[in-house]
Amino acid sequence: MAETGRFMDVKDTAAYLNVSVSWLYKNATRSGLVMYRFGVGMNSKIRFNVAEVEAWVKQQRIMGG
């Protein structure tokens, strides 16, 4: 899944991260996930870069315990 240039929509990204779509919209930017907007106005689509999402997931790892 870590190909550069590939994008997931919000629903697929939320499923991949096991979070709700609403959580993703509210917290993505604050959490460090970068959103990309393709298009303008009501027809625009929000997407997440697959490689960036995977890198973000690795950064969330808690070491030790």
C-alpha positions as CSV (number, residue, x, y, z in Angstrom):
1,M,0.0,0.0,0.0
2,A,3.0,2.4,0.4
3,E,3.2,3.6,-3.2
4,T,4.0,7.3,-3.6
5,G,1.3,9.2,-5.5
6,R,-1.6,7.0,-4.4
7,F,-4.4,8.5,-2.5
8,M,-7.3,7.2,-0.3
9,D,-10.6,8.9,0.2
10,V,-11.8,9.9,3.7
11,K,-13.9,6.8,4.2
12,D,-11.0,4.4,3.2
13,T,-8.5,6.4,5.4
14,A,-10.9,6.3,8.4
15,A,-11.3,2.5,7.9
16,Y,-7.6,2.0,7.6
17,L,-7.0,4.0,10.8
18,N,-10.0,2.4,12.6
19,V,-11.4,5.8,13.4
20,S,-14.7,7.5,12.4
21,V,-15.0,9.8,9.4
22,S,-16.0,12.6,11.7
23,W,-12.9,12.1,13.9
24,L,-10.8,12.2,10.7
25,Y,-12.3,15.5,9.6
26,K,-12.1,17.1,13.1
27,N,-8.6,15.8,14.1
28,A,-6.6,15.0,10.9
29,T,-4.8,18.3,10.7
30,R,-4.4,18.8,14.4
31,S,-2.9,15.3,14.6
32,G,-0.4,15.8,11.8
33,L,-2.2,14.1,8.9
34,V,-2.1,16.1,5.7
35,M,-5.3,16.4,3.7
36,Y,-5.3,17.1,0.0
37,R,-8.2,18.8,-1.8
38,F,-8.8,17.9,-5.4
39,G,-11.2,20.2,-7.2
40,V,-13.1,23.3,-6.1
41,G,-16.4,24.1,-4.4
42,M,-18.9,21.4,-3.6
43,N,-17.4,19.0,-6.1
44,S,-14.0,19.0,-4.4
45,K,-12.7,15.8,-2.9
46,I,-10.6,15.3,0.2
47,R,-7.9,12.7,-0.1
48,F,-5.0,11.4,2.0
49,N,-1.7,10.2,0.5
50,V,-1.2,6.5,1.3
51,A,2.5,6.8,2.0
52,E,2.0,9.8,4.3
53,V,-0.7,8.0,6.2
54,E,1.5,4.9,6.7
55,A,4.4,7.1,7.9
56,W,2.0,8.9,10.3
57,V,0.9,5.5,11.7
58,K,4.5,4.5,12.4
59,Q,5.1,7.8,14.2
60,Q,2.3,7.0,16.6
61,R,4.0,3.9,17.9
62,I,4.5,3.9,21.7
63,M,7.8,2.3,22.6
64,G,8.5,0.6,25.9
65,G,6.0,0.0,28.6
